[in-house]
Amino acid sequence: MSLNNESPKMTPAVRAAGFTGDWEQRKLSGLFETQSRPINMEANSEYELVTVKRRNGGVVSRGKFKGNEVLVKSQFELRSGDFLISKRQVVHGATGIVPRSLDGAIVSNEYLVLRGNSMLNTDFFRILSERPQMYLLYFLSSYGIDIEKLVFNVRMWMNKEILIPSLNEQLKNCTLIQKLDDTVISHQHKLSGLQQARSWAEQNLFPTSNKITPKVRVDEFDGAWTSTNIGDICKEIKDRSANGELLSVTRHNGVVRFSETGRKDNSSNDKSNYKWVSKGDLVYNSMRMWQGASGLSKYDGIVSPAYTVVKLEPTVDGNFISLLFKNDPLVFIFRRHSKGLTSDTWNLKYPELSKIRISYPSLAEQQAIAKVFTTIDARIKSEQQLIADLQEVKRWALDNMFV
């Protein structure tokens, strides 16, 4: 891509097998066919309108509207494979290709509708539009004094030049990127299913408000759950130590090493008043307990004096209790018992926590419930890592197989 008359690199670092020679520099005006399919809006007819999401979010439906409900009356009919550019949001990545599911939908004249000609595969250009260089090209072709209100100058943009390979190489690169995209989408669906399964387990394997037993029991367990005060299953400990690894309590990940949080260490140099935590202790942030900021520690270490540390009785499983403490009905009870005038000052000290009633099953059933969540969480973490790895491969391909 040529900007400011610089001499561009004419080939990518990595080529698909069998392709050689420089990519060719072409004006955008010579690569596209502008699509104009105006329609006359009828008041009582129903139309599906589309929009383009920012940050390469793609083309999506806004829903179906009657003709008299559509504010902008100048509309274009779309075909699958059209490339859309939002003239007002293009600098924020609002571009995308119309999918088959939206063939025949309509879009306002605030969008530029294009298709590649015989030299340009439209999907190849969609991929180019995900790269930072294209963002810059869109930005340099826009005008205005506010980044949120920049307006795209189509004529200026059409006069810009980009580097493209032969149509066959375009198709080869598209196939690779599409396979990566399809694989990511497949694993995102799996991840979504696992997250839904976890949500179902949270709602059904723990008691709801004012109930002692849950809706669903794991395995063959059917005995009554025990109802008791939290103070009967755990006791606050206040052991102090200046030595040990610094730990932190997070809402979503429980107790973690502070070095893994990525935050700046603003803790006091004098840690003589810090609290000692042993592996298996439950730690919570008294000012964030109403948000579920608690967790079971996998480590020995020290935490800020602002945290509360409790040791669990042997009749309860730590993993089960840590899950129960993050379950929405109990978190809501924690919120009700927190003291303070505003959410910024709400505080749940151990004396108040100890009086809250909970119910729990036999140790064997606790461990079985905890195993359900451990298994799901491991699968979720595996899918998240796989998606991150695939996205990194795609970034590498965009950086090395495109100019």
C-alpha positions as CSV (number, residue, x, y, z in Angstrom):
1,M,0.0,0.0,0.0
2,S,1.5,3.3,-1.0
3,L,1.2,6.4,1.3
4,N,2.8,9.8,0.9
5,N,4.8,8.7,-2.2
6,E,6.9,6.2,-0.2
7,S,8.4,3.3,-2.0
8,P,6.3,0.3,-0.9
9,K,7.5,-3.2,-0.4
10,M,6.1,-5.1,-3.4
11,T,5.8,-8.6,-2.0
12,P,4.8,-10.1,1.3
13,A,7.2,-12.0,3.6
14,V,5.5,-15.3,3.1
15,R,3.8,-16.6,-0.1
16,A,1.6,-19.5,-0.8
17,A,3.4,-22.2,-2.8
18,G,3.7,-21.5,-6.6
19,F,3.3,-17.7,-6.4
20,T,6.1,-15.4,-7.4
21,G,6.6,-11.9,-8.7
22,D,5.6,-8.5,-7.3
23,W,2.2,-7.5,-6.3
24,E,0.8,-4.7,-8.5
25,Q,-0.1,-1.2,-7.4
26,R,-3.6,-0.2,-8.4
27,K,-5.9,2.7,-7.8
28,L,-9.0,1.8,-5.8
29,S,-11.2,3.4,-8.5
30,G,-10.0,0.8,-10.9
31,L,-10.8,-2.2,-8.6
32,F,-14.4,-1.6,-7.7
33,E,-17.8,-1.4,-9.2
34,T,-20.1,0.8,-7.2
35,Q,-23.5,-0.8,-6.6
36,S,-26.6,1.3,-6.8
37,R,-29.9,-0.4,-6.4
38,P,-32.3,2.3,-5.2
39,I,-35.7,1.2,-4.1
40,N,-39.0,3.1,-3.5
41,M,-40.1,2.6,0.1
42,E,-43.7,1.7,0.4
43,A,-45.4,2.7,3.7
44,N,-46.9,-0.6,4.6
45,S,-44.3,-2.9,3.2
46,E,-41.8,-4.6,5.5
47,Y,-38.0,-4.2,4.9
48,E,-35.0,-5.7,6.7
49,L,-32.5,-3.0,7.4
50,V,-28.8,-3.6,8.0
51,T,-26.0,-1.8,9.7
52,V,-22.2,-2.3,9.9
53,K,-20.7,-2.7,13.4
54,R,-17.5,-0.9,14.4
55,R,-14.2,-2.7,14.9
56,N,-14.7,-5.1,12.0
57,G,-17.9,-6.3,13.6
58,G,-19.4,-7.1,10.2
59,V,-22.7,-6.5,8.6
60,V,-25.7,-7.3,10.9
61,S,-29.5,-6.9,10.8
62,R,-31.1,-4.0,12.6
63,G,-34.5,-5.8,12.3
64,K,-37.5,-5.5,10.1
65,F,-39.3,-2.2,9.7
66,K,-42.3,-0.9,7.9
67,G,-41.6,1.7,5.2
68,N,-43.2,4.5,7.2
69,E,-40.9,3.6,10.1
70,V,-37.7,4.1,8.2
71,L,-36.3,7.6,8.8
72,V,-33.9,7.7,5.9
73,K,-36.0,7.1,2.8
74,S,-33.1,6.8,0.3
75,Q,-32.2,3.1,0.5
76,F,-30.3,0.6,-1.6
77,E,-31.1,-3.1,-2.0
78,L,-28.2,-5.4,-1.1
79,R,-26.8,-8.7,-2.5
80,S,-24.7,-11.2,-0.6
81,G,-21.1,-10.4,-1.3
82,D,-21.5,-6.6,-1.4
83,F,-18.8,-4.8,0.5
84,L,-20.2,-2.0,2.7
85,I,-18.4,1.1,4.0
86,S,-20.1,3.3,6.6
87,K,-19.2,6.9,5.5
88,R,-19.5,8.1,9.1
89,Q,-17.9,5.2,10.9
90,V,-15.3,3.8,8.6
91,V,-12.4,5.2,10.7
92,H,-13.7,3.0,13.5
93,G,-13.6,-0.1,11.3
94,A,-17.3,-0.1,10.2
95,T,-16.8,-2.2,7.0
96,G,-17.9,-5.6,6.0
97,I,-19.4,-8.0,3.5
98,V,-23.1,-8.8,3.2
99,P,-23.7,-12.4,4.2
100,R,-26.1,-14.7,2.4
101,S,-28.6,-14.5,5.2
102,L,-29.0,-10.7,4.4
103,D,-29.4,-11.0,0.7
104,G,-32.2,-8.7,-0.4
105,A,-32.0,-6.5,2.8
106,I,-31.6,-2.7,2.5
107,V,-29.2,-0.1,3.6
108,S,-29.3,3.7,3.7
109,N,-27.4,5.9,1.4
110,E,-25.0,6.7,4.2
111,Y,-23.2,3.5,3.2
112,L,-21.0,3.0,0.1
113,V,-21.9,-0.3,-1.6
114,L,-19.1,-1.9,-3.6
115,R,-18.1,-5.1,-5.4
116,G,-14.6,-6.0,-6.7
117,N,-14.2,-6.2,-10.4
118,S,-12.3,-8.8,-12.4
119,M,-9.0,-7.8,-10.7
120,L,-10.2,-7.8,-7.1
121,N,-11.8,-10.4,-5.0
122,T,-14.2,-8.6,-2.7
123,D,-13.5,-11.0,0.2
124,F,-9.7,-10.3,-0.2
125,F,-10.4,-6.6,0.2
126,R,-12.4,-7.4,3.3
127,I,-9.3,-9.0,4.8
128,L,-7.2,-6.1,3.8
129,S,-9.6,-3.8,5.6
130,E,-8.8,-5.6,8.9
131,R,-5.2,-4.4,8.7
132,P,-3.9,-1.2,10.3
133,Q,-2.7,0.2,6.9
134,M,-6.2,0.2,5.6
135,Y,-7.5,2.0,8.7
136,L,-4.9,4.7,8.0
137,L,-6.1,4.9,4.4
138,Y,-9.7,5.4,5.6
139,F,-8.5,8.0,8.1
140,L,-6.5,10.0,5.5
141,S,-9.6,10.0,3.2
142,S,-11.9,11.6,5.9
143,Y,-12.4,15.1,7.1
144,G,-13.7,16.8,10.2
145,I,-12.5,18.2,13.5
146,D,-13.9,15.5,15.8
147,I,-12.7,11.9,15.5
148,E,-16.3,10.7,16.3
149,K,-17.7,12.8,13.5
150,L,-15.2,12.4,10.7
151,V,-16.9,12.1,7.3
152,F,-15.5,9.8,4.6
153,N,-14.5,11.4,1.3
154,V,-15.3,8.7,-1.3
155,R,-13.6,10.5,-4.2
156,M,-10.4,11.1,-2.2
157,W,-10.3,7.5,-1.1
158,M,-10.9,6.1,-4.7
159,N,-7.7,8.0,-5.8
160,K,-5.6,6.1,-3.3
161,E,-3.5,3.1,-4.4
162,I,-3.1,-0.4,-2.9
163,L,-1.0,-3.4,-3.7
164,I,-2.7,-6.5,-4.9
165,P,-1.5,-9.9,-6.2
166,S,-3.0,-12.0,-9.0
167,L,-6.6,-13.1,-8.5
168,N,-5.5,-16.7,-7.9
169,E,-3.2,-15.6,-5.1
170,Q,-6.0,-13.4,-3.6
171,L,-8.2,-16.5,-3.6
172,K,-5.5,-18.7,-2.0
173,N,-5.0,-16.2,0.8
174,C,-8.7,-15.8,1.3
175,T,-9.1,-19.5,1.6
176,L,-6.5,-19.6,4.4
177,I,-8.0,-16.7,6.3
178,Q,-11.5,-18.0,5.9
179,K,-10.5,-21.4,7.3
180,L,-9.0,-19.7,10.3
181,D,-12.1,-17.6,10.8
182,D,-14.4,-20.6,10.4
183,T,-12.3,-22.5,13.0
184,V,-12.4,-19.6,15.4
185,I,-16.2,-19.3,15.0
186,S,-16.6,-23.0,15.6
187,H,-14.7,-22.9,18.8
188,Q,-16.5,-19.7,19.9
189,H,-19.7,-21.7,19.5
190,K,-18.3,-24.4,21.7
191,L,-17.2,-21.8,24.2
192,S,-20.6,-20.3,24.3
193,G,-22.2,-23.7,24.9
194,L,-19.8,-24.4,27.8
195,Q,-20.5,-21.0,29.3
196,Q,-24.3,-21.7,29.0
197,A,-23.7,-25.1,30.6
198,R,-21.9,-23.4,33.5
199,S,-24.7,-20.9,33.9
200,W,-27.2,-23.7,34.0
201,A,-25.2,-25.5,36.7
202,E,-25.0,-22.3,38.8
203,Q,-28.8,-21.9,38.6
204,N,-29.7,-25.6,39.2
205,L,-27.0,-27.3,41.4
206,F,-27.2,-24.7,44.2
207,P,-30.3,-23.7,46.2
208,T,-32.3,-20.7,45.0
209,S,-33.4,-18.0,47.4
210,N,-35.3,-19.4,50.4
211,K,-34.6,-23.0,49.4
212,I,-32.5,-25.5,51.3
213,T,-32.0,-28.0,48.4
214,P,-31.3,-27.3,44.7
215,K,-33.5,-28.1,41.8
216,V,-31.2,-30.7,40.4
217,R,-29.0,-33.3,42.3
218,V,-25.8,-34.7,40.9
219,D,-25.4,-38.5,40.6
220,E,-27.7,-40.4,42.9
221,F,-27.5,-38.0,45.9
222,D,-30.8,-37.4,47.5
223,G,-30.2,-36.7,51.2
224,A,-31.3,-33.5,52.9
225,W,-28.9,-30.5,52.9
226,T,-27.7,-29.1,56.2
227,S,-28.8,-25.5,57.1
228,T,-26.4,-23.6,59.2
229,N,-24.7,-20.2,59.9
230,I,-21.6,-19.5,57.9
231,G,-19.8,-19.1,61.2
232,D,-20.3,-22.8,61.9
233,I,-18.3,-23.9,58.8
234,C,-15.4,-21.3,58.9
235,K,-13.5,-19.2,61.4
236,E,-11.7,-15.9,60.8
237,I,-7.9,-16.1,61.2
238,K,-5.8,-13.1,61.8
239,D,-2.2,-14.4,61.5
240,R,0.2,-11.7,60.4
241,S,3.4,-11.9,58.4
242,A,5.6,-9.6,56.5
243,N,7.1,-12.5,54.5
244,G,5.5,-14.4,51.7
245,E,4.2,-14.0,48.1
246,L,1.8,-11.2,47.7
247,L,-1.7,-12.4,46.7
248,S,-4.8,-10.6,45.5
249,V,-8.6,-11.4,45.3
250,T,-10.4,-10.9,42.1
251,R,-14.1,-11.1,41.2
252,H,-13.7,-13.5,38.4
253,N,-10.6,-15.5,39.1
254,G,-10.7,-15.7,42.9
255,V,-7.3,-15.7,44.7
256,V,-4.4,-15.1,42.3
257,R,-0.7,-14.2,42.6
258,F,-0.5,-10.4,42.5
259,S,2.4,-10.7,40.0
260,E,-0.1,-12.2,37.5
261,T,-2.7,-9.4,37.7
262,G,-0.7,-6.9,35.6
263,R,-1.3,-4.1,38.1
264,K,1.2,-1.8,39.6
265,D,2.3,-2.8,43.1
266,N,1.2,0.1,45.3
267,S,1.4,-2.0,48.5
268,S,3.2,-0.6,51.6
269,N,6.9,-1.4,52.0
270,D,6.2,-2.3,55.6
271,K,4.1,-5.4,55.3
272,S,4.3,-6.4,59.0
273,N,0.5,-6.0,59.3
274,Y,-0.3,-8.1,56.3
275,K,-2.4,-11.3,56.8
276,W,-1.0,-14.7,56.3
277,V,-2.9,-17.0,53.9
278,S,-2.4,-20.8,53.7
279,K,-3.3,-23.0,50.8
280,G,-7.0,-24.0,51.3
281,D,-8.0,-20.8,53.1
282,L,-10.9,-18.8,51.8
283,V,-10.1,-15.1,51.3
284,Y,-12.6,-12.3,50.5
285,N,-12.5,-8.6,50.0
286,S,-14.9,-7.2,52.6
287,M,-15.7,-4.1,50.5
288,R,-16.4,-6.2,47.4
289,M,-18.1,-9.3,48.8
290,W,-21.4,-8.0,47.4
291,Q,-19.8,-8.4,44.0
292,G,-18.5,-11.9,44.6
293,A,-14.9,-10.9,45.3
294,S,-13.8,-14.1,47.1
295,G,-11.9,-17.3,46.4
296,L,-10.1,-20.3,47.7
297,S,-6.4,-19.9,47.8
298,K,-4.2,-22.3,46.0
299,Y,-1.1,-20.7,47.5
300,D,0.7,-19.8,50.7
301,G,1.2,-16.1,50.8
302,I,0.2,-12.7,52.3
303,V,-2.7,-10.4,51.5
304,S,-3.6,-6.8,52.4
305,P,-5.1,-6.1,55.9
306,A,-8.2,-5.1,54.0
307,Y,-9.0,-8.7,53.2
308,T,-10.6,-11.2,55.4
309,V,-9.1,-14.7,55.7
310,V,-11.2,-17.7,57.0
311,K,-10.2,-21.3,57.6
312,L,-12.8,-23.9,56.6
313,E,-14.0,-26.7,58.8
314,P,-13.1,-30.3,57.6
315,T,-16.9,-31.0,57.1
316,V,-16.9,-28.7,54.0
317,D,-15.1,-28.8,50.7
318,G,-13.2,-25.6,49.9
319,N,-13.9,-25.7,46.2
320,F,-17.6,-26.2,46.8
321,I,-17.8,-23.3,49.4
322,S,-15.9,-21.0,47.1
323,L,-18.4,-21.7,44.3
324,L,-21.3,-21.3,46.7
325,F,-19.9,-17.9,47.8
326,K,-20.0,-16.7,44.2
327,N,-23.5,-18.0,43.5
328,D,-25.9,-15.1,42.6
329,P,-28.5,-15.8,45.3
330,L,-25.9,-15.8,48.1
331,V,-24.0,-12.8,46.6
332,F,-27.3,-10.9,46.8
333,I,-27.6,-11.8,50.5
334,F,-24.0,-10.6,51.0
335,R,-25.1,-7.3,49.4
336,R,-28.1,-7.0,51.8
337,H,-25.9,-7.6,54.8
338,S,-23.1,-5.2,53.8
339,K,-22.9,-2.0,55.8
340,G,-22.4,1.5,54.4
341,L,-24.3,4.4,52.9
342,T,-23.2,3.8,49.2
343,S,-21.8,1.0,47.2
344,D,-18.4,2.5,47.5
345,T,-18.5,2.1,51.2
346,W,-20.4,-1.2,51.6
347,N,-18.5,-3.5,53.9
348,L,-19.1,-7.1,55.1
349,K,-17.0,-7.9,58.1
350,Y,-16.7,-11.4,59.4
351,P,-19.1,-10.9,62.4
352,E,-21.9,-10.1,60.0
353,L,-20.9,-12.7,57.5
354,S,-20.8,-15.4,60.2
355,K,-24.5,-14.9,60.9
356,I,-25.7,-15.5,57.3
357,R,-27.4,-18.8,56.8
358,I,-26.5,-21.3,54.1
359,S,-27.2,-24.9,53.3
360,Y,-24.8,-27.6,52.1
361,P,-24.9,-31.3,51.4
362,S,-22.7,-34.2,52.4
363,L,-19.0,-33.9,51.8
364,A,-19.2,-36.4,48.9
365,E,-22.0,-34.4,47.2
366,Q,-20.0,-31.2,47.7
367,Q,-17.0,-32.7,45.9
368,A,-19.2,-34.1,43.1
369,I,-20.7,-30.6,42.5
370,A,-17.3,-29.0,42.6
371,K,-16.0,-31.6,40.1
372,V,-18.8,-30.6,37.6
373,F,-17.6,-27.0,37.7
374,T,-13.9,-28.0,37.6
375,T,-14.5,-30.0,34.5
376,I,-16.5,-27.2,32.8
377,D,-14.0,-24.5,33.8
378,A,-11.1,-26.6,32.4
379,R,-12.9,-27.0,29.1
380,I,-13.7,-23.2,29.0
381,K,-10.1,-22.3,29.7
382,S,-8.9,-24.7,27.0
383,E,-11.3,-23.3,24.4
384,Q,-10.4,-19.7,25.3
385,Q,-6.7,-20.5,24.9
386,L,-7.3,-22.3,21.6
387,I,-9.3,-19.3,20.3
388,A,-6.5,-16.9,21.4
389,D,-3.9,-19.1,19.6
390,L,-5.9,-19.2,16.4
391,Q,-6.3,-15.4,16.5
392,E,-2.6,-15.1,17.0
393,V,-2.0,-17.3,13.9
394,K,-4.4,-15.1,11.9
395,R,-2.5,-12.0,13.0
396,W,0.7,-13.6,11.9
397,A,-0.9,-14.4,8.5
398,L,-2.2,-10.9,8.1
399,D,1.2,-9.4,8.9
400,N,3.3,-11.8,6.7
401,M,1.1,-12.9,3.8
402,F,-0.2,-9.4,2.9
403,V,1.6,-6.2,1.9
